[in-house]
Amino acid sequence: MRISARADYAVRAALQLAACTDADPLKAEAIAVAQDIPHKFLEGILNDMRRGGLVRSQRGGNGGYRLARPAAAISIAEVIRAVDGPLVSVRGVRPPELAYSGPAESLLPLWIALRANVRQILDGVSLADVASARLPADILSLTEGPEAWTNP
């Protein structure tokens, strides 16, 4: 699985919003500077997140962005889906829409299992979990073995 720059930037921007305890919305420029994200690129990402119902925007001198729901109610998966679409696809196609034959036939359940595991992890972690550095124990346990940190 590959996390696109767009998805990485979206999650980082959402985390910046989640960490903001100020009553005023955050300006895109402030998010871009804080997370070292190209400002123009970030504007498009924030618009996708707004259309996806994850952020609200406010115009004017005191304008900017804020989360549309509490950080605990927004999963990392939701943020990625808002900017990149499905979490797992094969050649741009969702796994249930695929068909294989012959020796490749068992690829389909493999892709479905991969999608199920990615969903379980990314749907199970909220912006609040990451912003507060309190990842769920089952997620942290996946990082404990040395093989998790090395390149095969």
BELVEN-V723572 format. One record per residue. N is the residue number from 1. RES is the residue in one small letter. D_CENTER is the distance of its C-alpha to the mean C-alpha in Angstrom with 2 decimals. Layout:
# BELVEN-V723572
N|RES|D_CENTER  N|RES|D_CENTER
This chain:
# BELVEN-V723572
1|m|13.21  2|r|12.05  3|i|8.77  4|s|9.87  5|a|10.71  6|r|9.28  7|a|5.61  8|d|6.78  9|y|8.64  10|a|6.44  11|v|4.69  12|r|8.39  13|a|9.88  14|a|8.49  15|l|9.79  16|q|12.89  17|l|13.44  18|a|13.09  19|a|15.63  20|c|17.94  21|t|20.89  22|d|22.97  23|a|24.09  24|d|23.70  25|p|20.61  26|l|19.09  27|k|20.12  28|a|17.85  29|e|20.28  30|a|19.84  31|i|16.05  32|a|16.71  33|v|19.47  34|a|17.86  35|q|14.90  36|d|17.05  37|i|15.20  38|p|17.66  39|h|18.50  40|k|19.13  41|f|15.88  42|l|14.06  43|e|16.28  44|g|15.13  45|i|11.42  46|l|12.55  47|n|14.80  48|d|12.29  49|m|10.41  50|r|14.00  51|r|15.00  52|g|12.23  53|g|13.73  54|l|11.08  55|v|13.27  56|r|17.02  57|s|19.04  58|q|22.59  59|r|25.17  60|g|28.03  61|g|29.00  62|n|27.00  63|g|24.09  64|g|20.47  65|y|17.15  66|r|16.21  67|l|13.82  68|a|15.33  69|r|15.18  70|p|15.46  71|a|12.55  72|a|13.69  73|a|13.26  74|i|9.56  75|s|7.39  76|i|4.01  77|a|4.85  78|e|6.11  79|v|3.94  80|i|3.35  81|r|6.85  82|a|8.05  83|v|8.20  84|d|8.81  85|g|10.34  86|p|10.92  87|l|9.08  88|v|12.54  89|s|15.37  90|v|18.67  91|r|20.08  92|g|17.89  93|v|19.30  94|r|17.86  95|p|19.70  96|p|21.96  97|e|23.36  98|l|24.59  99|a|28.10  100|y|29.72  101|s|33.33  102|g|35.55  103|p|34.20  104|a|30.63  105|e|30.69  106|s|28.91  107|l|25.87  108|l|24.56  109|p|24.34  110|l|22.75  111|w|19.88  112|i|19.64  113|a|19.64  114|l|16.88  115|r|14.70  116|a|15.87  117|n|15.01  118|v|11.44  119|r|11.10  120|q|13.15  121|i|11.17  122|l|7.54  123|d|9.34  124|g|11.64  125|v|9.79  126|s|9.51  127|l|8.91  128|a|12.68  129|d|12.82  130|v|11.14  131|a|12.91  132|s|16.10  133|a|15.87  134|r|16.70  135|l|14.64  136|p|16.25  137|a|19.31  138|d|18.49  139|i|15.36  140|l|17.55  141|s|20.30  142|l|18.45  143|t|18.69  144|e|22.37  145|g|24.13  146|p|25.04  147|e|23.89  148|a|20.23  149|w|20.79  150|t|23.05  151|n|22.93  152|p|24.89
